[in-house]
Amino acid sequence: MKFLKPLHSTDFTPLRLLDLSYVIVLLPLILILKTPMLVFMFIVGVILFMKKTAAKNLLIIFIFFLGLLAVYLSLYGAFSFRGLSRLKLFLELLVYTLIVVVSMQRLTQKINVYLLLSPILFLALSLFFYHGIYMLIYVIFEIFFLLWMILAHRMEGDLLESFRSSMIMFMYSLPWVVVLFIFFPRISFEHATYGFKGETVQRMGHDGTMYLDSKALLVPSARIVMEVGFNKKVPSSNSLYFRGSTLYIDKIDHWEPLPHYSKRKNKMYYATQGPSIEYKVTLYPTQKHWIYLLDMPSLTVKNATLDRDLISTLKKPIKEPLHYDARSSLSPKFRDLLDSYTHKISSTFSKEQNPKTYIEAQKIKTAFPSEEKRAKALMKFFQAQSLTYSLKPEALDINHTTDSFLFDKRQGYCVHFASSFVTMSRMAGIPSRIVTGYKADISNSVENYLAVKERDAHAWAELYIDEHWVRYESTSTAITITEQAETQEAKEVKEENQLYKSINLYLMYAKYQVETWILYYSNIRQLQLLKYAKQNPRFIFTFSMSILVLIVFTSLVISYFRRPRYSSKSISLLQPLLKSLKNDGYLRKKEETLHQYFLRYMQDHPDKNFIKEIDECYEQISYGDDNSKETLKELKKLVKKSLS
Amino acid sequence: MKSLLKFIQIYKSTKQHATLFSLVVVILLFGLFLEAYMHDFNLVYITLFFIFSLAFSAGPIGVLNLGYLNAKFIRSGRFFAKTEGKIAIDIYNASTTASWSVILHHEDVSIPLTKLKGETSTTLFIPFTPNKRGFFNFKACYLESKYPLSTARLTRTIDEIYKGLAYPQPKGKSLRSFLSEKESHYGEEKEFDGLRQYDGSQKLSHIHWASVAKGELSVKVFTKETQTPNPVFVFQSLEGDKETRLSQLCLWTLECEKLNMPFSIHMPQRVLSSSKESIDEILETLAQY
């Protein structure tokens, strides 16, 4: 425990210990305090620093009025009695009041019960405002730190000894905390999220429209849009399509969904084909209404609406991390009875806009009477066009985008592929539409965890064939990808990055597991766990073993910190021998030196020469200032020999 | 297993009492419980469980802190009725780890024990005033600790009873005045022989004031001084009631001991002589009379 040595010479008075506690517990609250309150705290801090004696009544009264002013200015405009019904405002007021009261009491330099309790109250209040993995770590640290300070107070300000004791206590309580956390009965109240400000950054390349020109929301960043935890292994790559919005109307330079007034009627209408899969999604703030579900959704997410196009939306934009449970049927198609209006919209195209494409589409239409075969022919036609997938394509002729893409530039990314494919399918007589969302990259998965990134934003086509919407991956028709033409040097860099990516992915996986199993552990998950345990006796064994491992681990830490501290290395080395002599009935007398103790033993056991050797060696170390490694090693060897 | 048995043993010998802080912890737990339950906050649950577990584990830790302390009375010093004495008590920490925040209590007296390292001992002195002469039992002494969290007050009664004997309260006329009164009877100065240093036992009339003026306290010595016979204290000839007489005899006994002066006491049915009995035996006889 060499790292703790600096603490050995540090003694703190109870007031200093209390101040240290305040620093730790107020740190998260400082981030939510308004400027006037921060100024107030700064003033109190300066007074405490400058003035070492108890403040006079006049100063305390002044601080009281200054605190009132700070509270008033902090809540100016936001405060009203009606506003108190908003818990966040009420809690802010509580925090401010507590800070003022604590400041006044602290200035008196007298510790009372209220002052002793205040750090824990600050801690409890800060929990209202934060709820994340960082706060989880910080809360555990805060609890440990407060425990440390309480024990330091009990142990005459000895920081080193109190650290050891607090570590022991902390480890004693850890298995209890784990067991209680898992089994303590929960009820299904909604998880409150007030106070936690959502990110204002838009995290996505999807906004319900799809531009074909430079306005396209092409975001090739690695930022996480959502994290998905499946109830089993992550499905295969060709099933990882997360639906966002469905676009029907070609507006030359962009595609739009159906107008609101002509939205298709909602109907409980779920996809049932294909294997079913359940999963949990953590969607980060998008500032939009869409939530993303795997193709094809077979369950409406709580508080969300699932429309006829299997698009799921919320009433309010997502401004804070959203967690939802979902279920989907992994199938590239689902049955839908199309009404005449939607059928008409799905078949609309402009012959004049893309004449070349129209001619080719008509040829295919004539050659293949079956819609399915026609669709396959369209895919083959695209493949034959030698199209290149490029994130930086040359600009298309915006008035003739499909012609320009298929016959002239022949370069583009998913939106150009999907747009052209849908246009040509319509020209070939197949109603079709574009679906935008995310196509997750399987390489961003670990076990049952999948991270979906901004750069996974994608668009694909859905063709209406035989009363089913069928997904067609138009981008797969590209025969070259410009990003693959990489230099050797770039490949090496990529390989290096691969390691970083892999580490990062595992970290994200760990973070996700912590969030799922700790931060968002609920009564549902608790019941699921119990149900699973009932069905799987092996799980009970694994669980019991895990708890046992935890107990063993904490016991090891406890024994490490319970070890007695000795004044010197040589005394520490002698302990096994001293213990053995003690067990033999030779108790060391009070005030008796080790030399005298050994002599006493040797008088009764003159044959035991090793004691003499040990005594000499010890004397050499203690009084001959010979602290060399060799001598200590020799002492250790002699002690070991004496015990054998 | 051995450790567990030891723990059970010391757990049984240690009493736990709730403190005001335990009530505070209960209120705190309740508040956190409401916060956690109403809003489904797992962070609050974690805090709640930590506080609960820490308060829970504080019990055994406190027991281990106090339970290894063994107290033993040390026989030392004399006790006199109505005179404050000190009872010495040796506290030994049989654990390998230090004990913290322990207080030794006896009635209204509290003596804080500083950190007591493992396998070491310390001696504390408890002030005690016997009410009357004779045998007394000193008990109701206990060790107390609120370590570690002040949520419980742990006490460990010291079962050993200190059985002591309080001698009569030493009071009355001083030995010097007794000897002065009996001067003619016990001796007479004849011829000045020189000076010697005053040791408190000589008469005031023998003080050599000229040397006092020089800063030395000397007394005059006479060569033909008749040998002062050993003083004899007769119980029956003393004034006052029985207790007053015993107090007087006790005082003189102590003074004679101090002056290393042989003496004898004539009790109604027994003669106590310092040449035959030790001072303590004489005092014990007086205490039990």
Interface residues (C-beta under 8 A of the other chain):
Chain A: V113 L117 I120 L123 A124 L127 F128 Y130 H131 M135 L136 V139 I140 I143 L147 I150 L151 R154 M155 E156 D158 E161 S165 I168 M169 F170 Y172 S173 L174 W176 V177 L180 F181 F184 R186 I187 S188 F189 E190 H191 A192 I518 L519 Y520 Y521 S522 R562 P564 K590
Chain B: L20 V24 L28 G31 L32 E35 Y37 M38 H39 D40 F41 N42 L43 V44 Y45 I46 T47 F49 F50 I51 F52 S53 L54 F56 S57 A58 P60 I61 T96 T97 A98 W100 S101 T114 K115 G118 S121 K146 Y147 P148 L149 S150
